[in-house]
Amino acid sequence: MVNPLASLPSLTLGPAATAALQRGGASISTGIGSGIDTGSASAAPQTPFAGVLEDALHKMGQLESDAAAKVDGVLSGTGVDVHAAMIATERSDLAFEMALAVRSKAVAAYEQLNSMQF
């Protein structure tokens, strides 16, 4: 059976997102409290969350334009494989759905903070 998720490693978010995920993954796998930054000189520079989002949105735009180019290639008959166009379209769709989910979570968090009384 073919694993449809096997091709997802090519959906990289960029260097900032990859570094952020690696830092988060290291803190989870080594135990409680190991992910705390002690301010050592060997620690990787912190990437702002806005940079991670910007990289993800940029990659989403690239996937969308790649999918559009492949669909146009199929429609014009320039030798683009139908399967490649469908895979590119699904990658673009997954990236868009993920961005939509992040947006929904951010809006929900904002609404929850906005409803708090201090």
SVG drawing of the C-alpha trace seen along z (x, -y; Angstrom):
<svg xmlns="http://www.w3.org/2000/svg" viewBox="-16 -45 45 47">
<polyline fill="none" stroke="black" stroke-width="0.4" points="0.0,0.0 1.3,-3.5 1.7,-5.9 0.1,-9.2 2.0,-11.1 5.4,-9.8 5.8,-12.8 5.1,-15.4 8.7,-15.9 9.1,-18.1 6.7,-20.5 9.3,-22.3 8.4,-25.6 11.8,-27.1 14.9,-27.4 13.2,-29.5 10.3,-27.0 12.6,-24.0 14.9,-25.4 11.9,-26.2 10.5,-22.7 13.9,-21.1 14.2,-23.1 10.7,-22.1 11.2,-18.5 14.5,-18.4 12.7,-19.7 10.0,-17.0 12.3,-14.1 14.8,-14.8 12.4,-15.2 10.7,-17.9 12.5,-21.1 15.3,-20.4 13.8,-22.8 14.3,-25.8 16.8,-28.3 19.5,-29.0 21.1,-31.8 24.1,-29.8 26.2,-31.1 25.8,-27.9 22.0,-28.2 20.7,-28.9 19.3,-32.5 15.6,-32.8 13.4,-33.2 10.4,-35.4 7.0,-33.8 6.2,-36.3 9.2,-35.0 8.0,-31.4 4.5,-32.5 6.0,-34.5 8.1,-31.5 5.0,-29.3 2.9,-31.7 5.6,-32.2 5.9,-28.4 2.1,-28.1 2.3,-30.7 5.0,-28.7 3.0,-25.5 0.0,-27.3 1.8,-28.7 3.5,-25.3 0.1,-23.6 -1.3,-26.3 1.6,-25.8 1.2,-22.1 -2.5,-22.2 -1.9,-24.7 0.6,-22.3 -1.9,-19.4 -4.6,-21.6 -2.3,-22.8 -0.8,-19.4 2.8,-20.3 3.8,-16.9 2.9,-17.4 1.8,-14.2 -1.8,-14.3 -0.6,-12.6 2.0,-15.2 -0.6,-17.9 -3.0,-16.2 -0.2,-15.8 0.8,-19.4 -2.8,-20.5 -3.3,-18.3 -0.1,-19.7 -1.3,-23.2 -4.7,-22.4 -3.1,-20.9 -0.9,-24.0 -4.0,-26.2 -6.0,-24.2 -3.1,-24.3 -2.9,-28.1 -6.6,-28.3 -6.4,-26.2 -3.6,-28.4 -5.7,-31.5 -8.7,-30.0 -6.7,-29.2 -5.2,-32.7 -8.6,-34.3 -10.0,-32.0 -7.1,-32.9 -7.6,-36.6 -11.3,-36.3 -10.5,-34.5 -8.0,-37.1 -10.4,-39.9 -13.2,-38.4 -11.0,-38.1 -11.7,-40.6 -8.8,-42.1"/>
</svg>
